Amino acid sequence: MAKIQKSISDEICDYLKKQKLSPIPVQTLNEDMETTRYFGGDLKEFIAAAKTLGAKGIFVETLYLEEDEFYYDSGMDDEEYAALYGNDDCCNGECKCGKCDDKKSKKKAKDDDSDVDAVYFEPEDLDGLDLTLLKPQMAKYLDRVGEACGARLTVPGVDHLEVEIFADWYDDFAELVDEASEAIEIDPTDALRQAQAIFEAEEAELAKAEDKSVKKIAVHPPKSSSKKASKKK
């Protein structure tokens, strides 16, 4: 019988038990309703802090790799984007938000670029871009979507002390995400150009493979057809 490999969450729970702390499985439903203090150390230091706070148990929430993590997220929602770019004069001529001048300068930069071949982009314009087009190495992690990649540990209390521990493979994945995201934030236009070039190359390679497959079928007809033809003769 094949041995079942433990997830990072299971390993952490086993470690908590050895430290005479009870792991308590939980699920976060609304993070905005909680007062959370994020711990800056490692797992051992977190356990020591939990004991110092008199914890008898630890909340353990399993974290999973999600498909959304493969796509760029600037962190700006639709309302923020509209407020920054959608209204040229949101304060009716009397700026109270402190952003009007910034919006006008960004709009002017876009207008200036419209006179040249290049098109000006902000990182927010690339929200939803497939990061595997910038970091093809990320594609190997697609098979891990839905797999446990870490755990969120929380010391119960009025103020929650919290730390997130991840599997080594997820740390490698997260590093690729950071590198791709940084490339977008440094030069969105160049990042989009690179992504388009890789996409077009992949499409060309796919079309080439399909063409070879069609030719192979045409050159080598089914053997049964040849037998039937010989019998007729």
C-alpha positions as CSV (number, residue, x, y, z in Angstrom):
1,M,0.0,0.0,0.0
2,A,1.4,3.4,-1.0
3,K,2.4,5.7,1.8
4,I,0.2,8.9,1.9
5,Q,2.4,12.0,1.9
6,K,1.6,14.5,4.6
7,S,0.8,18.1,3.6
8,I,2.7,21.0,5.1
9,S,-0.4,21.7,7.3
10,D,-0.4,18.1,8.7
11,E,3.3,18.4,9.5
12,I,2.8,21.6,11.3
13,C,-0.1,20.1,13.3
14,D,2.2,17.2,14.3
15,Y,4.8,19.6,15.4
16,L,2.3,21.6,17.5
17,K,1.3,18.4,19.3
18,K,4.9,17.6,20.2
19,Q,5.1,21.1,21.7
20,K,2.1,20.2,23.9
21,L,-0.2,22.6,22.0
22,S,-3.5,21.5,20.5
23,P,-4.0,22.3,16.8
24,I,-7.5,23.6,16.2
25,P,-8.6,23.6,12.5
26,V,-10.3,26.8,11.5
27,Q,-11.4,28.7,8.4
28,T,-11.3,32.5,8.0
29,L,-14.6,33.9,6.7
30,N,-14.2,37.6,7.2
31,E,-10.7,39.0,7.8
32,D,-12.0,42.5,8.2
33,M,-13.8,41.6,11.3
34,E,-10.7,40.5,13.1
35,T,-7.9,42.3,14.9
36,T,-4.7,40.6,13.8
37,R,-1.1,41.0,14.8
38,Y,1.3,39.4,12.2
39,F,4.2,37.6,13.7
40,G,7.6,38.3,12.1
41,G,9.6,35.2,13.2
42,D,9.7,31.5,12.2
43,L,7.6,28.6,13.5
44,K,9.7,27.9,16.5
45,E,9.7,31.5,17.6
46,F,5.9,31.6,17.1
47,I,5.5,28.6,19.3
48,A,7.6,30.3,22.0
49,A,5.5,33.4,21.7
50,A,2.2,31.4,21.9
51,K,3.4,29.8,25.1
52,T,4.4,33.1,26.6
53,L,0.9,34.4,25.9
54,G,-0.5,31.4,27.7
55,A,-2.0,29.7,24.7
56,K,-3.4,26.2,25.2
57,G,-4.2,25.6,21.6
58,I,-3.5,27.1,18.1
59,F,-5.9,27.7,15.3
60,V,-4.7,26.0,12.1
61,E,-6.1,27.1,8.8
62,T,-4.9,25.2,5.7
63,L,-4.0,27.3,2.7
64,Y,-4.3,26.1,-0.9
65,L,-2.7,27.2,-4.2
66,E,-5.4,29.0,-6.1
67,E,-5.6,29.6,-9.9
68,D,-6.0,33.3,-9.4
69,E,-2.3,33.4,-8.2
70,F,-1.2,32.8,-11.8
71,Y,-2.6,36.2,-12.9
72,Y,-1.3,39.7,-12.1
73,D,-3.1,41.6,-9.5
74,S,-2.1,45.3,-8.9
75,G,-4.3,45.4,-5.8
76,M,-6.4,48.3,-7.2
77,D,-10.1,47.6,-7.5
78,D,-12.5,49.1,-10.1
79,E,-13.6,52.0,-7.8
80,E,-10.0,53.0,-7.1
81,Y,-9.2,52.8,-10.8
82,A,-12.2,54.9,-11.8
83,A,-11.3,57.5,-9.1
84,L,-7.7,57.7,-10.4
85,Y,-8.3,57.6,-14.1
86,G,-12.0,57.9,-14.8
87,N,-12.8,61.4,-13.7
88,D,-10.5,64.2,-14.8
89,D,-11.8,66.7,-12.3
90,C,-13.4,64.8,-9.4
91,C,-13.4,67.8,-7.1
92,N,-15.1,70.3,-9.5
93,G,-12.0,72.5,-9.8
94,E,-11.3,72.6,-6.0
95,C,-9.1,69.7,-5.3
96,K,-9.7,68.2,-1.9
97,C,-8.5,64.7,-2.5
98,G,-4.9,65.6,-3.4
99,K,-5.0,63.3,-6.4
100,C,-6.3,65.6,-9.2
101,D,-2.8,66.9,-10.2
102,D,-1.5,63.3,-10.2
103,K,-4.4,62.2,-12.4
104,K,-3.8,65.0,-14.9
105,S,-0.1,64.3,-15.1
106,K,-0.8,60.6,-15.8
107,K,-3.4,61.5,-18.4
108,K,-1.0,64.0,-20.0
109,A,1.7,61.3,-20.2
110,K,-0.8,59.0,-22.0
111,D,-1.8,61.7,-24.4
112,D,1.8,62.5,-25.1
113,D,2.5,58.9,-25.9
114,S,-0.4,58.7,-28.3
115,D,1.7,60.8,-30.7
116,V,4.4,58.1,-30.9
117,D,4.4,54.4,-31.9
118,A,4.5,53.2,-28.2
119,V,1.4,53.0,-26.1
120,Y,1.6,54.0,-22.4
121,F,0.4,51.6,-19.8
122,E,0.0,51.6,-16.1
123,P,0.5,48.4,-14.0
124,E,-3.3,48.5,-13.3
125,D,-4.0,48.2,-17.0
126,L,-2.4,44.7,-16.9
127,D,-4.6,43.3,-14.2
128,G,-5.4,39.7,-15.0
129,L,-2.4,39.2,-17.3
130,D,-1.3,35.5,-17.3
131,L,2.1,35.6,-15.4
132,T,3.2,32.4,-17.1
133,L,3.7,34.4,-20.2
134,L,6.5,36.3,-18.3
135,K,7.7,33.4,-16.3
136,P,7.1,30.2,-18.2
137,Q,8.6,28.2,-15.3
138,M,5.4,28.9,-13.4
139,A,3.5,26.6,-15.7
140,K,4.8,23.5,-13.9
141,Y,2.9,24.5,-10.8
142,L,-0.5,24.5,-12.6
143,D,-0.9,20.8,-11.6
144,R,-0.7,21.8,-8.0
145,V,-3.8,24.1,-8.1
146,G,-6.0,23.1,-5.2
147,E,-3.1,21.5,-3.3
148,A,-2.3,22.5,0.3
149,C,0.6,24.9,0.1
150,G,0.8,26.1,3.7
151,A,-1.0,26.9,6.9
152,R,-2.1,30.0,8.8
153,L,-1.5,29.7,12.5
154,T,-3.4,32.0,15.0
155,V,-3.1,32.3,18.8
156,P,-6.7,32.8,20.0
157,G,-7.4,36.0,21.9
158,V,-8.8,39.5,21.6
159,D,-5.8,40.4,19.5
160,H,-4.9,37.5,17.2
161,L,-1.2,36.7,16.8
162,E,-0.8,35.2,13.4
163,V,1.9,33.6,11.2
164,E,1.8,31.9,7.8
165,I,4.1,28.9,7.1
166,F,4.5,27.7,3.5
167,A,5.9,24.6,1.8
168,D,9.3,25.0,0.1
169,W,7.8,24.5,-3.3
170,Y,5.3,27.3,-2.7
171,D,8.1,29.7,-1.7
172,D,9.7,29.0,-5.1
173,F,6.4,29.6,-6.9
174,A,5.8,32.8,-4.9
175,E,9.3,34.1,-5.9
176,L,8.5,33.7,-9.6
177,V,5.2,35.6,-9.0
178,D,7.1,38.4,-7.3
179,E,9.6,38.6,-10.2
180,A,6.9,38.7,-12.9
181,S,4.9,41.3,-10.9
182,E,8.0,43.4,-10.4
183,A,8.7,43.4,-14.1
184,I,5.1,44.7,-14.8
185,E,5.5,47.4,-12.2
186,I,8.9,48.6,-13.5
187,D,7.8,48.8,-17.1
188,P,4.2,47.7,-17.9
189,T,4.6,48.4,-21.6
190,D,7.7,46.3,-22.0
191,A,6.2,43.5,-19.9
192,L,3.1,43.3,-22.1
193,R,5.3,43.3,-25.2
194,Q,7.3,40.3,-23.8
195,A,4.1,38.5,-22.9
196,Q,2.6,39.0,-26.4
197,A,5.9,37.7,-28.0
198,I,5.8,34.5,-25.9
199,F,2.1,34.0,-26.5
200,E,2.6,34.3,-30.3
201,A,5.6,32.0,-30.2
202,E,3.6,29.4,-28.3
203,E,0.7,29.7,-30.8
204,A,3.1,29.3,-33.7
205,E,4.6,26.2,-32.1
206,L,1.2,24.7,-31.5
207,A,0.1,25.3,-35.1
208,K,3.4,23.7,-36.3
209,A,2.7,20.6,-34.2
210,E,-0.8,20.3,-35.5
211,D,0.4,20.7,-39.1
212,K,2.9,17.9,-38.5
213,S,0.2,15.7,-37.1
214,V,-2.1,16.2,-40.1
215,K,0.8,15.4,-42.5
216,K,1.6,12.2,-40.6
217,I,-1.9,10.9,-40.9
218,A,-2.0,11.7,-44.6
219,V,1.3,9.9,-45.3
220,H,0.4,6.8,-43.3
221,P,-3.1,5.6,-44.1
222,P,-4.7,2.9,-41.9
223,K,-3.4,-0.6,-42.7
224,S,-7.0,-2.0,-42.9
225,S,-7.6,0.2,-45.9
226,S,-4.6,-1.3,-47.8
227,K,-5.8,-4.8,-47.1
228,K,-9.3,-4.1,-48.4
229,A,-7.8,-2.6,-51.5
230,S,-5.7,-5.7,-52.2
231,K,-8.7,-8.0,-51.8
232,K,-10.6,-6.1,-54.4
233,K,-7.8,-6.5,-56.8
